[in-house]
Amino acid sequence: MQTLFTAKTNTPFKVHHLAFDGTNTERANHLQQIGFLPGEEVVVYRRALFGLGPLVVRIGASTFALRHSEATCIFVA
């Protein structure tokens, strides 16, 4: 298991769980509302240069840009 931030590009993964501390429940709710739920397939398509910028990911039929802080809280297998 690894975070979405460290996941290899152009490789399908399944969302395992989201892990947020108590101060980020709003962010966790938002990610779940847009489809980051256990069992959903997710693919990282692009990464920002130099590593700490946003990721372009596809989950279901939607494409999103996620911040580094969001991608490190999504665990995939």
N, CA, C and O atoms as a GROMACS GRO file, in nm:
protein
  308
    1MET      N    1   0.085  -0.117   0.000
    1MET     CA    2   0.000   0.000   0.000
    1MET      C    3   0.090   0.125   0.000
    1MET      O    4   0.197   0.125   0.060
    2GLN      N    5   0.044   0.227  -0.067
    2GLN     CA    6   0.119   0.353  -0.079
    2GLN      C    7   0.022   0.468  -0.094
    2GLN      O    8  -0.098   0.448  -0.113
    3THR      N    9   0.074   0.589  -0.085
    3THR     CA   10  -0.014   0.704  -0.105
    3THR      C   11  -0.029   0.732  -0.254
    3THR      O   12   0.053   0.688  -0.335
    4LEU      N   13  -0.132   0.802  -0.287
    4LEU     CA   14  -0.153   0.840  -0.427
    4LEU      C   15  -0.039   0.928  -0.476
    4LEU      O   16  -0.003   0.923  -0.593
    5PHE      N   17   0.019   1.008  -0.386
    5PHE     CA   18   0.129   1.095  -0.424
    5PHE      C   19   0.251   1.015  -0.472
    5PHE      O   20   0.322   1.060  -0.561
    6THR      N   21   0.275   0.898  -0.415
    6THR     CA   22   0.392   0.818  -0.454
    6THR      C   23   0.358   0.713  -0.560
    6THR      O   24   0.447   0.641  -0.606
    7ALA      N   25   0.232   0.704  -0.600
    7ALA     CA   26   0.190   0.604  -0.698
    7ALA      C   27   0.251   0.631  -0.836
    7ALA      O   28   0.268   0.746  -0.876
    8LYS      N   29   0.283   0.526  -0.904
    8LYS     CA   30   0.340   0.533  -1.038
    8LYS      C   31   0.237   0.592  -1.136
    8LYS      O   32   0.118   0.563  -1.125
    9THR      N   33   0.283   0.672  -1.230
    9THR     CA   34   0.192   0.732  -1.328
    9THR      C   35   0.144   0.628  -1.428
    9THR      O   36   0.211   0.528  -1.454
   10ASN      N   37   0.027   0.654  -1.483
   10ASN     CA   38  -0.035   0.571  -1.588
   10ASN      C   39  -0.054   0.426  -1.546
   10ASN      O   40  -0.052   0.336  -1.630
   11THR      N   41  -0.072   0.404  -1.417
   11THR     CA   42  -0.095   0.270  -1.363
   11THR      C   43  -0.223   0.274  -1.280
   11THR      O   44  -0.234   0.357  -1.190
   12PRO      N   45  -0.317   0.187  -1.308
   12PRO     CA   46  -0.441   0.189  -1.229
   12PRO      C   47  -0.419   0.133  -1.088
   12PRO      O   48  -0.351   0.031  -1.070
   13PHE      N   49  -0.475   0.200  -0.991
   13PHE     CA   50  -0.474   0.158  -0.852
   13PHE      C   51  -0.617   0.164  -0.800
   13PHE      O   52  -0.703   0.227  -0.861
   14LYS      N   53  -0.641   0.099  -0.688
   14LYS     CA   54  -0.770   0.108  -0.619
   14LYS      C   55  -0.751   0.189  -0.492
   14LYS      O   56  -0.653   0.171  -0.419
   15VAL      N   57  -0.845   0.279  -0.466
   15VAL     CA   58  -0.842   0.354  -0.341
   15VAL      C   59  -0.864   0.256  -0.227
   15VAL      O   60  -0.961   0.179  -0.228
   16HIS      N   61  -0.775   0.258  -0.130
   16HIS     CA   62  -0.789   0.171  -0.013
   16HIS      C   63  -0.859   0.245   0.100
   16HIS      O   64  -0.960   0.198   0.153
   17HIS      N   65  -0.805   0.362   0.137
   17HIS     CA   66  -0.868   0.444   0.239
   17HIS      C   67  -0.811   0.586   0.235
   17HIS      O   68  -0.708   0.610   0.172
   18LEU      N   69  -0.877   0.677   0.302
   18LEU     CA   70  -0.830   0.814   0.319
   18LEU      C   71  -0.790   0.831   0.465
   18LEU      O   72  -0.862   0.786   0.554
   19ALA      N   73  -0.677   0.895   0.490
   19ALA     CA   74  -0.629   0.913   0.626
   19ALA      C   75  -0.601   1.060   0.651
   19ALA      O   76  -0.505   1.116   0.598
   20PHE      N   77  -0.685   1.122   0.731
   20PHE     CA   78  -0.671   1.263   0.766
   20PHE      C   79  -0.668   1.275   0.917
   20PHE      O   80  -0.729   1.194   0.987
   21ASP      N   81  -0.599   1.376   0.966
   21ASP     CA   82  -0.608   1.403   1.109
   21ASP      C   83  -0.738   1.478   1.136
   21ASP      O   84  -0.809   1.515   1.043
   22GLY      N   85  -0.768   1.501   1.259
   22GLY     CA   86  -0.896   1.562   1.297
   22GLY      C   87  -0.919   1.701   1.244
   22GLY      O   88  -1.032   1.748   1.244
   23THR      N   89  -0.814   1.770   1.199
   23THR     CA   90  -0.830   1.908   1.152
   23THR      C   91  -0.869   1.914   1.005
   23THR      O   92  -0.903   2.022   0.956
   24ASN      N   93  -0.864   1.803   0.935
   24ASN     CA   94  -0.889   1.804   0.791
   24ASN      C   95  -1.016   1.730   0.751
   24ASN      O   96  -1.024   1.678   0.639
   25THR      N   97  -1.114   1.723   0.838
   25THR     CA   98  -1.235   1.647   0.805
   25THR      C   99  -1.310   1.708   0.687
   25THR      O  100  -1.372   1.636   0.609
   26GLU      N  101  -1.306   1.839   0.674
   26GLU     CA  102  -1.373   1.903   0.560
   26GLU      C  103  -1.309   1.859   0.428
   26GLU      O  104  -1.380   1.831   0.331
   27ARG      N  105  -1.177   1.853   0.425
   27ARG     CA  106  -1.106   1.808   0.304
   27ARG      C  107  -1.138   1.661   0.276
   27ARG      O  108  -1.158   1.624   0.160
   28ALA      N  109  -1.142   1.579   0.378
   28ALA     CA  110  -1.174   1.437   0.360
   28ALA      C  111  -1.315   1.422   0.304
   28ALA      O  112  -1.336   1.342   0.212
   29ASN      N  113  -1.410   1.496   0.358
   29ASN     CA  114  -1.548   1.491   0.307
   29ASN      C  115  -1.554   1.533   0.161
   29ASN      O  116  -1.625   1.471   0.082
   30HIS      N  117  -1.481   1.637   0.125
   30HIS     CA  118  -1.480   1.684  -0.014
   30HIS      C  119  -1.426   1.576  -0.107
   30HIS      O  120  -1.486   1.548  -0.211
   31LEU      N  121  -1.315   1.515  -0.071
   31LEU     CA  122  -1.257   1.410  -0.156
   31LEU      C  123  -1.351   1.291  -0.170
   31LEU      O  124  -1.361   1.232  -0.277
   32GLN      N  125  -1.419   1.256  -0.064
   32GLN     CA  126  -1.515   1.146  -0.072
   32GLN      C  127  -1.634   1.184  -0.161
   32GLN      O  128  -1.684   1.101  -0.236
   33GLN      N  129  -1.680   1.307  -0.153
   33GLN     CA  130  -1.793   1.352  -0.233
   33GLN      C  131  -1.761   1.352  -0.382
   33GLN      O  132  -1.850   1.330  -0.464
   34ILE      N  133  -1.636   1.377  -0.418
   34ILE     CA  134  -1.601   1.379  -0.561
   34ILE      C  135  -1.557   1.241  -0.612
   34ILE      O  136  -1.518   1.228  -0.728
   35GLY      N  137  -1.562   1.138  -0.525
   35GLY     CA  138  -1.542   1.003  -0.574
   35GLY      C  139  -1.426   0.924  -0.518
   35GLY      O  140  -1.407   0.809  -0.558
   36PHE      N  141  -1.348   0.980  -0.430
   36PHE     CA  142  -1.234   0.906  -0.373
   36PHE      C  143  -1.284   0.819  -0.259
   36PHE      O  144  -1.271   0.852  -0.141
   37LEU      N  145  -1.341   0.706  -0.298
   37LEU     CA  146  -1.400   0.610  -0.205
   37LEU      C  147  -1.328   0.477  -0.217
   37LEU      O  148  -1.277   0.444  -0.324
   38PRO      N  149  -1.323   0.400  -0.108
   38PRO     CA  150  -1.257   0.268  -0.115
   38PRO      C  151  -1.313   0.184  -0.228
   38PRO      O  152  -1.434   0.174  -0.248
   39GLY      N  153  -1.220   0.123  -0.302
   39GLY     CA  154  -1.258   0.036  -0.414
   39GLY      C  155  -1.260   0.103  -0.549
   39GLY      O  156  -1.260   0.035  -0.651
   40GLU      N  157  -1.263   0.236  -0.553
   40GLU     CA  158  -1.266   0.308  -0.680
   40GLU      C  159  -1.128   0.304  -0.747
   40GLU      O  160  -1.025   0.313  -0.680
   41GLU      N  161  -1.128   0.289  -0.877
   41GLU     CA  162  -1.003   0.288  -0.952
   41GLU      C  163  -0.956   0.432  -0.978
   41GLU      O  164  -1.036   0.518  -1.014
   42VAL      N  165  -0.827   0.455  -0.959
   42VAL     CA  166  -0.768   0.588  -0.978
   42VAL      C  167  -0.637   0.573  -1.053
   42VAL      O  168  -0.562   0.477  -1.031
   43VAL      N  169  -0.609   0.669  -1.142
   43VAL     CA  170  -0.486   0.670  -1.220
   43VAL      C  171  -0.424   0.809  -1.210
   43VAL      O  172  -0.492   0.910  -1.228
   44VAL      N  173  -0.294   0.813  -1.182
   44VAL     CA  174  -0.220   0.939  -1.185
   44VAL      C  175  -0.171   0.958  -1.328
   44VAL      O  176  -0.096   0.876  -1.379
   45TYR      N  177  -0.214   1.067  -1.392
   45TYR     CA  178  -0.174   1.092  -1.530
   45TYR      C  179  -0.051   1.182  -1.542
   45TYR      O  180   0.036   1.157  -1.625
   46ARG      N  181  -0.044   1.285  -1.460
   46ARG     CA  182   0.068   1.378  -1.470
   46ARG      C  183   0.107   1.427  -1.334
   46ARG      O  184   0.027   1.431  -1.241
   47ARG      N  185   0.235   1.465  -1.323
   47ARG     CA  186   0.290   1.523  -1.201
   47ARG      C  187   0.352   1.657  -1.234
   47ARG      O  188   0.401   1.677  -1.345
   48ALA      N  189   0.350   1.747  -1.139
   48ALA     CA  190   0.418   1.874  -1.157
   48ALA      C  191   0.568   1.850  -1.154
   48ALA      O  192   0.616   1.755  -1.092
   49LEU      N  193   0.640   1.935  -1.221
   49LEU     CA  194   0.786   1.926  -1.216
   49LEU      C  195   0.835   1.948  -1.074
   49LEU      O  196   0.775   2.022  -0.997
   50PHE      N  197   0.943   1.884  -1.041
   50PHE     CA  198   1.010   1.898  -0.911
   50PHE      C  199   0.931   1.840  -0.795
   50PHE      O  200   0.965   1.864  -0.679
   51GLY      N  201   0.827   1.763  -0.824
   51GLY     CA  202   0.769   1.677  -0.724
   51GLY      C  203   0.664   1.726  -0.626
   51GLY      O  204   0.579   1.645  -0.587
   52LEU      N  205   0.662   1.850  -0.583
   52LEU     CA  206   0.568   1.887  -0.478
   52LEU      C  207   0.445   1.962  -0.527
   52LEU      O  208   0.366   2.009  -0.445
   53GLY      N  209   0.428   1.975  -0.655
   53GLY     CA  210   0.311   2.043  -0.708
   53GLY      C  211   0.194   1.948  -0.722
   53GLY      O  212   0.199   1.836  -0.671
   54PRO      N  213   0.090   1.993  -0.789
   54PRO     CA  214  -0.031   1.911  -0.802
   54PRO      C  215  -0.012   1.790  -0.894
   54PRO      O  216   0.080   1.784  -0.976
   55LEU      N  217  -0.102   1.695  -0.877
   55LEU     CA  218  -0.109   1.577  -0.962
   55LEU      C  219  -0.237   1.585  -1.044
   55LEU      O  220  -0.338   1.637  -0.995
   56VAL      N  221  -0.235   1.537  -1.164
   56VAL     CA  222  -0.357   1.522  -1.243
   56VAL      C  223  -0.396   1.376  -1.234
   56VAL      O  224  -0.320   1.287  -1.274
   57VAL      N  225  -0.515   1.350  -1.180
   57VAL     CA  226  -0.560   1.213  -1.159
   57VAL      C  227  -0.698   1.194  -1.220
   57VAL      O  228  -0.775   1.288  -1.237
   58ARG      N  229  -0.725   1.070  -1.254
   58ARG     CA  230  -0.858   1.035  -1.306
   58ARG      C  231  -0.917   0.930  -1.214
   58ARG      O  232  -0.855   0.829  -1.182
   59ILE      N  233  -1.041   0.957  -1.172
   59ILE     CA  234  -1.115   0.861  -1.092
   59ILE      C  235  -1.254   0.853  -1.153
   59ILE      O  236  -1.323   0.954  -1.168
   60GLY      N  237  -1.296   0.734  -1.188
   60GLY     CA  238  -1.422   0.718  -1.260
   60GLY      C  239  -1.414   0.790  -1.393
   60GLY      O  240  -1.318   0.771  -1.468
   61ALA      N  241  -1.513   0.871  -1.423
   61ALA     CA  242  -1.515   0.945  -1.550
   61ALA      C  243  -1.467   1.089  -1.532
   61ALA      O  244  -1.482   1.171  -1.624
   62SER      N  245  -1.410   1.121  -1.416
   62SER     CA  246  -1.370   1.259  -1.386
   62SER      C  247  -1.220   1.272  -1.373
   62SER      O  248  -1.151   1.180  -1.329
   63THR      N  249  -1.170   1.389  -1.411
   63THR     CA  250  -1.028   1.420  -1.399
   63THR      C  251  -1.013   1.539  -1.304
   63THR      O  252  -1.085   1.638  -1.316
   64PHE      N  253  -0.918   1.528  -1.211
   64PHE     CA  254  -0.897   1.631  -1.110
   64PHE      C  255  -0.749   1.664  -1.096
   64PHE      O  256  -0.663   1.582  -1.128
   65ALA      N  257  -0.721   1.784  -1.049
   65ALA     CA  258  -0.588   1.820  -1.004
   65ALA      C  259  -0.593   1.817  -0.852
   65ALA      O  260  -0.676   1.884  -0.790
   66LEU      N  261  -0.504   1.740  -0.792
   66LEU     CA  262  -0.499   1.730  -0.646
   66LEU      C  263  -0.372   1.794  -0.593
   66LEU      O  264  -0.266   1.782  -0.654
   67ARG      N  265  -0.384   1.862  -0.481
   67ARG     CA  266  -0.268   1.917  -0.413
   67ARG      C  267  -0.184   1.803  -0.353
   67ARG      O  268  -0.233   1.693  -0.329
   68HIS      N  269  -0.058   1.833  -0.330
   68HIS     CA  270   0.032   1.738  -0.264
   68HIS      C  271  -0.030   1.692  -0.132
   68HIS      O  272  -0.030   1.572  -0.102
   69SER      N  273  -0.082   1.784  -0.053
   69SER     CA  274  -0.138   1.752   0.078
   69SER      C  275  -0.260   1.659   0.067
   69SER      O  276  -0.285   1.579   0.157
   70GLU      N  277  -0.336   1.670  -0.040
   70GLU     CA  278  -0.451   1.581  -0.060
   70GLU      C  279  -0.405   1.443  -0.106
   70GLU      O  280  -0.453   1.342  -0.056
   71ALA      N  281  -0.312   1.439  -0.200
   71ALA     CA  282  -0.266   1.313  -0.256
   71ALA      C  283  -0.194   1.226  -0.152
   71ALA      O  284  -0.196   1.104  -0.162
   72THR      N  285  -0.130   1.289  -0.053
   72THR     CA  286  -0.060   1.211   0.048
   72THR      C  287  -0.156   1.150   0.150
   72THR      O  288  -0.115   1.067   0.231
   73CYS      N  289  -0.281   1.190   0.148
   73CYS     CA  290  -0.380   1.136   0.242
   73CYS      C  291  -0.466   1.025   0.180
   73CYS      O  292  -0.548   0.964   0.249
   74ILE      N  293  -0.446   0.999   0.052
   74ILE     CA  294  -0.522   0.895  -0.017
   74ILE      C  295  -0.431   0.774  -0.032
   74ILE      O  296  -0.327   0.781  -0.098
   75PHE      N  297  -0.471   0.664   0.029
   75PHE     CA  298  -0.391   0.541   0.022
   75PHE      C  299  -0.449   0.448  -0.083
   75PHE      O  300  -0.570   0.426  -0.088
   76VAL      N  301  -0.361   0.394  -0.167
   76VAL     CA  302  -0.403   0.308  -0.278
   76VAL      C  303  -0.329   0.175  -0.270
   76VAL      O  304  -0.222   0.164  -0.209
   77ALA      N  305  -0.387   0.076  -0.333
   77ALA     CA  306  -0.325  -0.057  -0.339
   77ALA      C  307  -0.332  -0.107  -0.482
   77ALA      O  308  -0.286  -0.218  -0.511
   0.00000   0.00000   0.00000
